[in-house]
Amino acid sequence: MKPWLKLKDSPKWKEQTEGSSQSSGSKRSRNPDGASQQSDDRTHIDINDDPIDLETDQPLPRPVGRNKAKKAASTSSNSSVMDMFGDKFDRYVQLQETKAEVMTRMEQKMIEAQTSFQEAQETLQTKTDMEILKMKADDLEGEDLELFLAMKESVRARRRRRG
């Protein structure tokens, strides 16, 4: 009796207790004439039991149904998976940005190295050109003299183009 008194006002059972006179109910619980059957069994009630204070007891909330529980579980697991992938994606984006910065710095260093190499080459060429221009052709004859004079003219032409 105590459990029934506690549960009769809960939302799950309240619908059945209020609408029992109007609802169709179970076919087994009715006589063919439509009247409900009465049980011949007697319920033993112990008068010495503690009385239940029904006013202080709060009706129990109805438990979540199976479909709602499944939906909530799948939504929460999906969101946790999305959070995990979101974090990994953010980390991936950061790594890609870092990679791009490193590549940019490497390209700049490569350009600087190429520039300094070209400058060194130009300096070396200038020194060589100056040495050729300073040389005297007193001891050269024939083809060697012609080659030397052609080299000097080539150096002078190159120097004029550079300005």
C-alpha positions as semicolon CSV with decimal commas, in nm:
position;residue;x (nm);y (nm);z (nm)
1;M;0,000;0,000;0,000
2;K;0,285;0,240;0,083
3;P;0,442;0,216;-0,262
4;W;0,106;0,272;-0,427
5;L;0,042;0,580;-0,213
6;K;0,382;0,717;-0,308
7;L;0,351;0,642;-0,677
8;K;-0,013;0,717;-0,743
9;D;0,054;1,092;-0,786
10;S;0,363;1,053;-1,007
11;P;0,309;1,162;-1,369
12;K;0,353;0,814;-1,506
13;W;0,067;0,663;-1,306
14;K;-0,150;0,969;-1,263
15;E;-0,294;0,940;-1,615
16;Q;-0,406;0,585;-1,548
17;T;-0,561;0,656;-1,210
18;E;-0,757;0,961;-1,327
19;G;-0,878;0,812;-1,652
20;S;-0,940;0,457;-1,532
21;S;-1,318;0,494;-1,539
22;Q;-1,315;0,627;-1,896
23;S;-1,022;0,445;-2,051
24;S;-1,064;0,118;-2,227
25;G;-0,796;-0,047;-2,012
26;S;-0,713;-0,412;-2,050
27;K;-0,964;-0,651;-2,204
28;R;-0,893;-0,901;-1,930
29;S;-0,989;-0,662;-1,655
30;R;-1,352;-0,629;-1,774
31;N;-1,649;-0,856;-1,779
32;P;-1,826;-0,907;-2,109
33;D;-2,089;-0,657;-1,997
34;G;-1,826;-0,381;-1,963
35;A;-1,799;-0,367;-1,583
36;S;-1,458;-0,406;-1,423
37;Q;-1,381;-0,722;-1,231
38;Q;-1,324;-0,703;-0,858
39;S;-1,053;-0,911;-0,703
40;D;-1,154;-1,154;-0,433
41;D;-0,808;-1,137;-0,278
42;R;-0,782;-0,936;0,037
43;T;-0,492;-0,702;0,096
44;H;-0,338;-0,720;0,439
45;I;-0,301;-0,374;0,587
46;D;-0,088;-0,337;0,896
47;I;-0,233;-0,065;1,114
48;N;0,090;-0,035;1,311
49;D;0,283;0,086;1,005
50;D;0,403;0,444;1,007
51;P;0,153;0,674;0,841
52;I;0,276;0,837;0,521
53;D;0,266;1,212;0,508
54;L;0,141;1,262;0,153
55;E;0,160;1,641;0,168
56;T;0,536;1,650;0,230
57;D;0,619;1,390;-0,035
58;Q;0,689;1,542;-0,373
59;P;0,563;1,352;-0,674
60;L;0,846;1,170;-0,842
61;P;0,940;1,305;-1,184
62;R;0,864;1,076;-1,472
63;P;1,176;0,902;-1,602
64;V;1,312;0,991;-1,943
65;G;1,186;0,764;-2,217
66;R;1,413;0,530;-2,410
67;N;1,409;0,731;-2,735
68;K;1,481;1,062;-2,562
69;A;1,764;0,904;-2,363
70;K;1,917;0,762;-2,682
71;K;1,885;1,096;-2,860
72;A;2,044;1,283;-2,569
73;A;2,327;1,030;-2,549
74;S;2,397;1,048;-2,922
75;T;2,383;1,429;-2,923
76;S;2,624;1,456;-2,631
77;S;2,863;1,201;-2,781
78;N;2,844;1,375;-3,119
79;S;2,919;1,710;-2,960
80;S;3,213;1,565;-2,767
81;V;3,346;1,411;-3,089
82;M;3,295;1,744;-3,267
83;D;3,475;1,923;-2,982
84;M;3,765;1,678;-3,011
85;F;3,786;1,719;-3,389
86;G;3,741;2,096;-3,355
87;D;4,040;2,110;-3,119
88;K;4,246;1,897;-3,354
89;F;4,143;2,111;-3,652
90;D;4,239;2,429;-3,464
91;R;4,577;2,274;-3,386
92;Y;4,616;2,175;-3,753
93;V;4,539;2,531;-3,864
94;Q;4,797;2,668;-3,619
95;L;5,058;2,425;-3,750
96;Q;4,981;2,524;-4,109
97;E;5,017;2,893;-4,020
98;T;5,347;2,823;-3,844
99;K;5,464;2,624;-4,145
100;A;5,374;2,913;-4,377
101;E;5,570;3,157;-4,158
102;V;5,875;2,929;-4,153
103;M;5,858;2,886;-4,531
104;T;5,837;3,264;-4,578
105;R;6,141;3,316;-4,356
106;M;6,332;3,045;-4,543
107;E;6,248;3,205;-4,877
108;Q;6,368;3,543;-4,750
109;K;6,694;3,389;-4,628
110;M;6,736;3,212;-4,962
111;I;6,686;3,540;-5,149
112;E;6,936;3,712;-4,918
113;A;7,188;3,432;-4,977
114;Q;7,141;3,454;-5,354
115;T;7,182;3,832;-5,342
116;S;7,500;3,811;-5,137
117;F;7,634;3,539;-5,370
118;Q;7,564;3,758;-5,674
119;E;7,730;4,053;-5,505
120;A;8,034;3,839;-5,426
121;Q;8,045;3,721;-5,787
122;E;8,020;4,077;-5,914
123;T;8,299;4,185;-5,677
124;L;8,519;3,901;-5,797
125;Q;8,442;3,985;-6,162
126;T;8,526;4,351;-6,097
127;K;8,862;4,257;-5,944
128;T;8,938;4,029;-6,236
129;D;8,837;4,298;-6,485
130;M;9,059;4,553;-6,311
131;E;9,355;4,319;-6,320
132;I;9,300;4,259;-6,694
133;L;9,280;4,633;-6,757
134;K;9,601;4,698;-6,559
135;M;9,802;4,434;-6,746
136;K;10,045;4,542;-7,013
137;A;10,083;4,359;-7,339
138;D;10,455;4,440;-7,393
139;D;10,574;4,079;-7,406
140;L;10,276;3,936;-7,604
141;E;10,286;3,874;-7,980
142;G;10,060;3,749;-8,255
143;E;9,746;3,561;-8,155
144;D;9,811;3,611;-7,783
145;L;9,823;3,987;-7,832
146;E;9,502;3,984;-8,037
147;L;9,327;3,770;-7,771
148;F;9,448;3,997;-7,492
149;L;9,333;4,313;-7,672
150;A;8,989;4,149;-7,742
151;M;8,960;4,064;-7,370
152;K;9,044;4,423;-7,271
153;E;8,785;4,556;-7,516
154;S;8,525;4,313;-7,380
155;V;8,594;4,429;-7,024
156;R;8,565;4,794;-7,127
157;A;8,232;4,727;-7,305
158;R;8,097;4,546;-7,000
159;R;8,206;4,833;-6,773
160;R;8,035;5,087;-6,999
161;R;7,707;4,892;-6,986
162;R;7,712;4,883;-6,605
163;G;7,755;5,253;-6,596
